[in-house]
Amino acid sequence: MNLSDRWLGKKSSNGKPHIESILPQAALPGGEIRIQGSGLSSAEMRQPKVQVGDAEGSILVGSDDFLVARVPEGAASGKVMVSTNGDHSNAHEIVISVPISENLHPVTNPALDQEGNIFVTFSGSRGQKTPVSVFKINTDYIVKPFLSDVMNATSLAFDREGQLYVSSRHEGTVYRVASNGTMSSYAEGMGVATGIAFDREQNLYVGDRSGTIFKIARDRQIFVFATLEPSISAYHLAFSPAGELYVTGPTTSSFDCVYRIDRQGTVNVFYRGLGRPQGLAFDVAGNLYVAASLSGKRGVVKLTPDAHATLAVSGHGLVGLAFAPGRSAILATTSGVHHLSWGIQGKALPE
């Protein structure tokens, strides 16, 4: 059966296709969107067309009341329309991310300083010595090497004073980096050190993916804060506006969870049902956003405070995100970073 054989169904009552909704309403090029409506098939058995901004998307499957389409490479934010037999539907808006830089290798969230500069790793495969460990992308999106000599740089976080911290999953070390790129060891013996995050009191939390969350006090005393199921890749950490620590760590399961850990280190499952959950971030309303798969669809999953899950951004290869000035976000894939004018205000850095 070819694709045209699938276009069966009735046209809408006025003879024109009609769009009721598009989900999700944000995507990376290459991401998939679901168009819900009526009259979306062709009475002449010809495949309809989907316009995404100024580009034509490819249709993967559909019927009279829904289409699944892929956002084409090079597409920009704009209107989505469906055309059948020369008739055009009403338009719905979609936001498409803009590539900032490729040829990178982040494995979790990027990090932004107070001026809006973006920091992102070139992590490399385990044990690989890369020429540059961390790149700095300024507000004009000019990419420059920032840090070298960190083997398998993994997670990034800023403290209240604006100093950058970098974990090395190869060395089990967390480094502190001054604004001029001067680096010093901050904590050693962290196992397979992956995700890092600061709480309100500026204690640093480090995820050893073999099963431990460490807490490092400001005087550098180290405590075992919580224990979890080991991860096959990394722990990813983020603090909620309420001060609770949320952690993801992909396992061999395709039905992974997001953990919530209270201030005493008690671990609970906040949500179960994600595929390979990775980097995560909060907005000011307490909604959690996770780079993960939901019901087989990859992108950024939104989890409300009462753990209701929806796909908020569609896109392949996503490993993390960070909110940026102007109600926008920086999205990290396995090979680069994108800017998304999302209209969502992220949680501020700890003060």
C-alpha positions in Angstrom: 0.0 0.0 0.0 1.5 3.4 -0.9 0.9 6.5 1.1 -1.8 7.9 -1.2 -4.0 4.8 -0.5 -4.3 6.0 3.1 -6.2 9.2 2.4 -9.7 8.0 3.0 -12.6 9.8 4.7 -15.0 12.6 4.3 -14.4 16.2 3.6 -15.5 18.8 6.1 -19.0 20.1 5.5 -17.9 23.3 3.7 -15.6 21.3 1.4 -12.4 22.7 3.0 -9.9 21.2 5.4 -10.0 22.6 8.9 -7.3 22.5 11.6 -8.5 22.3 15.2 -5.2 21.9 17.0 -1.5 21.2 16.5 0.5 19.3 19.1 3.0 20.1 20.2 3.1 23.8 19.3 6.9 23.9 19.3 9.4 21.8 17.5 13.0 21.4 16.2 13.4 20.8 12.5 12.9 17.1 11.9 10.4 16.9 14.8 6.9 15.4 14.3 3.7 17.3 14.9 0.1 16.0 15.0 -2.5 18.1 13.2 -6.0 17.4 14.4 -9.1 18.6 12.5 -11.5 17.6 9.8 -11.5 17.3 6.0 -7.7 16.7 6.0 -7.9 13.9 3.4 -8.3 14.2 -0.4 -11.5 13.0 -2.0 -9.4 12.3 -5.1 -7.1 10.0 -3.1 -4.2 12.5 -3.6 -1.9 13.2 -0.7 -2.6 16.6 1.0 0.1 19.1 1.6 1.3 20.6 4.9 2.9 24.0 4.9 5.1 24.8 7.8 6.0 28.5 7.6 7.5 28.9 4.1 8.5 25.2 3.8 6.6 22.1 3.0 6.5 19.3 5.6 6.5 15.6 4.8 3.4 13.7 5.9 4.0 10.4 7.7 0.5 9.1 8.2 -3.0 10.4 8.6 -6.7 10.3 7.9 -9.6 12.7 7.5 -9.3 13.9 11.1 -5.6 13.9 11.8 -2.2 14.1 10.1 1.3 13.4 11.5 3.8 15.5 9.7 7.6 16.1 10.0 8.9 19.6 10.3 11.3 20.2 7.4 14.9 21.2 7.8 15.2 25.0 7.4 11.6 25.7 8.5 11.0 28.8 10.6 8.4 29.8 13.1 5.1 30.7 11.4 1.8 29.3 10.3 0.9 25.7 9.6 -1.7 25.1 6.9 -3.1 22.0 5.2 -4.1 22.0 1.5 -6.3 19.4 -0.3 -7.5 19.6 -3.9 -6.6 23.3 -4.0 -8.5 24.2 -0.8 -6.5 25.7 2.1 -7.2 25.3 5.7 -7.2 27.9 8.4 -3.8 28.6 9.9 -2.3 27.6 13.3 0.9 29.1 14.7 4.0 26.9 15.5 7.3 27.9 17.0 10.4 26.3 15.4 13.9 26.4 17.0 16.8 28.2 15.3 20.2 26.4 15.2 22.9 28.2 17.1 25.9 25.9 16.6 26.6 22.4 15.5 29.6 20.1 15.8 29.4 20.1 19.6 28.8 17.2 21.9 26.6 18.1 24.9 25.3 15.2 27.0 23.0 17.2 29.3 21.9 20.8 29.8 23.8 23.8 28.6 24.3 26.6 31.1 23.9 30.3 30.9 25.6 33.0 32.9 23.9 36.2 34.2 24.8 38.0 30.9 23.2 35.4 28.7 26.3 33.7 27.4 25.8 30.0 26.7 28.3 27.4 27.9 28.2 23.9 26.3 30.4 20.8 26.4 32.2 18.8 23.9 32.1 15.7 26.0 33.4 13.0 23.7 33.2 9.3 24.2 34.4 7.8 27.5 38.1 8.3 27.9 38.4 10.5 24.8 40.7 13.5 25.1 39.1 16.3 23.1 40.9 19.6 22.2 38.2 21.7 23.8 36.1 20.6 26.8 33.7 23.6 27.0 32.7 26.2 24.5 31.4 29.7 25.2 28.7 31.1 22.9 28.2 34.9 23.4 24.9 36.8 22.9 25.8 37.3 19.2 26.1 33.5 18.9 29.8 33.6 18.3 31.4 30.3 19.4 34.8 30.3 21.1 36.8 27.7 23.0 36.6 28.4 26.7 38.0 25.4 28.6 40.4 22.5 27.8 41.9 19.6 29.8 38.7 18.3 31.3 38.3 14.7 30.3 34.7 13.9 29.4 33.2 17.2 30.6 29.6 16.3 31.4 27.5 18.7 33.5 27.7 22.5 33.9 26.3 24.8 36.7 26.9 28.3 37.9 27.1 29.3 41.6 25.7 32.6 43.0 29.1 34.4 42.4 29.0 33.5 38.7 31.7 30.8 38.8 31.2 27.8 36.5 31.4 24.3 37.8 32.1 21.3 35.5 31.9 17.6 36.2 34.1 15.0 34.7 32.5 11.6 34.5 35.9 10.1 33.6 37.9 11.5 36.5 35.1 11.7 39.1 36.1 15.3 39.7 34.2 18.5 39.8 36.1 21.6 38.7 35.6 25.2 39.5 36.3 27.7 36.7 36.8 31.4 37.0 35.5 33.8 34.3 38.9 33.9 32.7 39.0 30.1 32.3 41.3 29.4 35.2 40.4 26.0 36.6 40.9 24.3 39.9 39.7 21.0 41.4 36.6 21.6 43.7 35.7 18.0 44.7 37.3 14.6 43.9 36.2 11.0 44.4 32.7 11.6 43.0 32.6 8.2 41.2 31.2 8.6 37.7 30.4 12.3 38.3 27.6 13.4 36.0 24.8 15.9 36.9 25.5 18.8 39.2 23.2 21.5 40.7 23.2 24.1 43.5 20.6 24.6 46.1 19.5 27.9 47.7 22.2 27.7 50.3 24.8 27.1 47.6 25.5 23.5 48.6 26.6 21.6 45.5 24.9 18.3 44.6 26.7 15.8 42.4 25.2 12.7 40.8 27.4 9.6 40.7 25.6 7.6 38.1 26.5 4.3 39.9 23.9 5.1 42.5 24.7 8.1 44.7 23.8 11.8 45.0 26.5 13.6 47.0 26.0 16.9 48.8 29.1 19.2 49.1 28.7 21.9 51.6 30.3 25.4 51.2 33.2 24.3 53.4 33.6 21.3 51.0 32.5 18.6 53.5 31.0 15.8 51.5 27.9 13.8 52.5 25.9 11.0 50.9 22.6 12.8 50.3 20.6 10.0 48.6 20.9 6.7 46.8 19.1 5.7 43.6 19.0 3.0 41.0 22.2 3.2 38.9 22.0 4.8 35.5 23.4 3.5 32.2 24.4 7.0 31.1 24.1 9.9 33.6 22.1 11.5 36.4 20.6 14.9 35.6 19.7 17.2 38.5 17.5 20.3 38.9 16.1 22.1 41.9 12.4 23.1 41.9 11.2 26.6 43.0 10.2 24.9 46.3 13.8 23.7 46.9 13.3 20.0 46.2 15.8 18.1 44.1 14.6 16.3 40.9 16.7 13.7 39.3 16.5 11.7 36.0 18.8 8.7 35.2 18.1 6.5 32.2 18.2 2.8 32.9 17.7 -0.3 30.7 13.9 0.2 31.1 11.8 2.1 28.5 9.5 3.2 31.3 11.9 5.4 33.4 11.0 7.8 36.2 11.7 11.3 37.5 12.7 11.2 41.2 11.9 13.9 43.7 14.2 14.1 46.7 13.2 16.3 49.7 15.7 18.3 51.8 16.2 15.3 54.2 17.3 13.1 51.3 14.1 11.0 51.1 13.5 9.7 47.6 10.1 9.4 45.9 9.0 8.7 42.4 7.5 11.9 41.0 6.6 10.5 37.6 7.1 7.1 35.8 6.6 6.6 32.1 9.4 8.4 30.2 11.8 6.9 27.7 15.5 7.8 28.4 14.8 11.0 30.4 17.9 13.3 30.5 18.4 17.0 31.1 15.6 18.9 33.0 14.7 22.5 34.0 11.9 24.3 35.8 9.8 27.4 34.9 8.7 30.0 37.4 5.3 28.2 37.8 6.9 25.0 39.0 6.4 23.1 35.8 9.2 20.7 35.0 10.6 20.2 31.5 12.5 17.0 30.6 14.4 15.9 27.5 12.7 12.5 27.1 10.3 10.4 25.1 6.6 10.2 25.9 4.5 7.5 24.3 7.3 6.9 21.8 7.6 10.6 20.8 10.9 12.3 21.5 11.3 15.9 22.6 10.8 18.0 25.7 8.1 16.7 28.1 6.3 19.1 30.3 5.4 17.7 33.8 3.0 19.9 35.8 3.3 20.1 39.6 0.6 17.4 39.9 2.6 15.2 37.4 0.5 15.5 34.3 2.7 14.9 31.3 2.4 16.3 27.8 4.9 16.7 24.9 5.8 20.4 24.8 8.5 20.3 22.1 9.0 17.8 19.4 12.6 16.9 18.3 15.1 14.1 18.0 18.4 13.8 19.7 17.5 16.2 22.6 19.6 15.7 25.7 18.9 18.9 27.8 17.7 22.5 28.0 18.2 25.7 29.8 15.9 28.7 30.0 17.3 31.9 28.6 16.4 35.7 28.8 13.4 36.9 26.9 11.2 33.9 27.8 13.2 31.6 25.6 15.1 28.4 25.9 18.4 26.9 24.7 17.9 23.3 23.6 20.8 20.9 23.5 21.0 17.9 21.1 23.7 15.3 20.8 25.5 17.5 18.3 24.6 21.1 19.0 22.4 23.8 20.5 19.2 25.6 19.3 17.4 28.7 20.4 13.6 28.5 20.9 11.4 31.6 21.4 9.1 29.7 23.7 7.3 32.4 25.7 8.0 30.6 29.0 9.8 32.2 31.9 12.4 30.0 33.5 13.2 29.7 37.1 15.9 32.2 38.2 19.3 31.2 39.4 19.5 30.8 43.2 20.1 34.2 44.9 
